[in-house]
Every structure is written in structure tokens, then in C-alpha cells.
């Protein structure tokens, strides 16, 4: 009997179809895995590229200024409530030329949710009225990266530090005027003041003043009230930490001057550069109804002694019998005091000298 070997049996066809289907699924899964790997790799590359491009923009004074000039904020909010901003390229005149990055936009496989500007090291209220103010700022970019065709993951925030310059009006509204790259602590740079606090009154009427700022803090402000009953004043002092990019300067070699005036005489004293005020001593005399003053002068160091610069002297900050409420311009420290006594009012009027520090 002859057997017909032509064609395939139904079982053979079913087995072949099963093998082909399994192979197709395997190939499809392999292609999907390769695609996911490529997507993840591309999003990682995009993250690096975005970080580098943002660094270049923030490091360029022209691009940085074009991006943030005119942006307004209030000092009392800027630490906890960042401001949403955009990043721009500048033209040859320093004006905005091309929008580079903004919130709710895409960059390759990345989704940029927000670009936020804050001052995490600032702990005060609204900045005082004035122009040419500065403080270290932080730019953060938050968003997501695509890791598969249908899955996203939050990216690690891209953070860049730099220095902002701004003006502040009488209502405490600050407007950015420019920016530069932040100084590196290892190489020194402009000193900023943070972690400021008021001492509360340090003396009773007719009582002595013997006050030194705690730790490595220095004096940046004075408050005082006068009593016509005792013909004397009570004082409190604003003490701040001096730092460069978060690294605190250390207070060294602090010495009190000894009394710099006789009762009823002028006070006109400035610490020898580069020393700054770290404390005050004072005694009241009920006969002359006046005080003598002694000032503690301290050397501030990062690795070497800081350099004094950009000093300015205030006008008189009070009328006779009136309150004193004075804080140095932003990031400046008290280095000197001038005052004169009036025998009719039995009181003094005060002026103060404040300087910036350059850490080295």
C-alpha cells in the first residue's frame, strides 16, 4: 500500500502556527523593550542637556538679566513661595531675543512643569527701600521624564544658584534689575547676611549695656527708645550671620575699644578696617544724663580676613527724644557710629556707617 506524503497534516499546521505566533509575540516584546530602553536613554540624555543649557544661561549675565529683569517679588514671600519665571536668550543689546525654556513645555523626552525662582537662605521680611540691593537666589526646574511609551517619572529638580540684583520701593515691592553667577565659597566672594534676629532690649533705663552678638553673628541694625522721665535710652541690636554661598564667616580677634567719648561729647568712632561691630558696651551718668560708648570690633574670616568695601554713612536716623529703628542697607554690616548730645533735650541723635564685606 502506498502512503501519500504530499501536504501537511492539520496538527502540523496548528503547531507551526503556534510557534509562529509565539515567535511574533517575542519579537514584538523585544521591539517594545528596545523602544523603552531607547526612550529612557534619550530622556536621560535630554536631562543632562537641559541642565547644561540652563547653566550656560544662568552663568551669562546678559541672558540671566534678560530672563529675570523686571520680575517682581516681596522679600516676605520669596523664601517659601517661589516666583514662576522663564529663561530667555539676550540679543546684542541685552534685550530678550528668544524664549528658551518655560513652564508647561517639552524638551525632548522631558516635560518641564515649572521654572521657579526663590531665595531659600533669606529669612527676613520685605527688603528695605533702596536700589542696588543683592541676594543669592536659587532657580529650580521641576518636571517629568518619559521612561516608557506610556509611563512618566518625576525628574530630580535641576537647581542653579546665582546672585540677583534688585531695587525695592517704599511698599516692600522688589524688582529685579540684573544677575550674575554666584561666587564659590572656596574662592570667597561678596558676603551676604542671613539668619538675622533682634536681641530685644539689652538694658534698663539708667542701666549698663553689655551686649555681644551670639556665635559668629555681627551687628547690622539698632533700635532704641527714649524716656523723658529717666532721660535715657534702651537699646536692642540686630545680629546676622555673614556667609558666602551658605558658608559662614568666623568671628575672630574681637576686642572692645574702651570708651570712645566723654559724657556730653561727640561720638565719632569707626572700627579699623577690615573689622566690624560684634558688640556694644555703654554706661549712663545721671548727672550729665548722657552715655559713654565702647564698641567691640571683630575680624571676619573665611580663610583670610574679609575686605571692607562699598561703605556708606546714614543721615541722622532720629530726632531728639524720638525712636531709633535703623538697619544697614542690604548685606551691609555696622562698622561705625556718630552721635552728639543736646543738654536741653538730654538726648542724642545718631548716624551709622555700614560696609559690605568681600570674603577671601
Secondary structure as UniProt FT lines:
FT   HELIX           10..59
FT   HELIX           61..68
FT   TURN            69..70
FT   STRAND          72..74
FT   HELIX           75..78
FT   TURN            79..80
FT   STRAND          83..84
FT   STRAND          87..90
FT   TURN            92..93
FT   STRAND          96..101
FT   STRAND          105..107
FT   TURN            108..109
FT   STRAND          110..118
FT   TURN            120..121
FT   STRAND          130..148
FT   TURN            149..150
FT   STRAND          151..154
FT   STRAND          158..168
FT   TURN            170..171
FT   STRAND          173..181
FT   HELIX           185..187
FT   STRAND          189..190
FT   STRAND          192..198
FT   TURN            205..206
FT   STRAND          209..212
FT   TURN            215..216
FT   STRAND          218..227
FT   TURN            228..231
FT   STRAND          232..244
FT   TURN            245..246
FT   STRAND          247..248
FT   STRAND          250..256
FT   TURN            263..264
FT   STRAND          267..270
FT   TURN            273..274
FT   STRAND          276..285
FT   TURN            286..289
FT   STRAND          290..301
FT   STRAND          307..313
FT   TURN            320..321
FT   STRAND          324..327
FT   TURN            330..331
FT   STRAND          333..342
FT   TURN            343..346
FT   STRAND          347..359
//
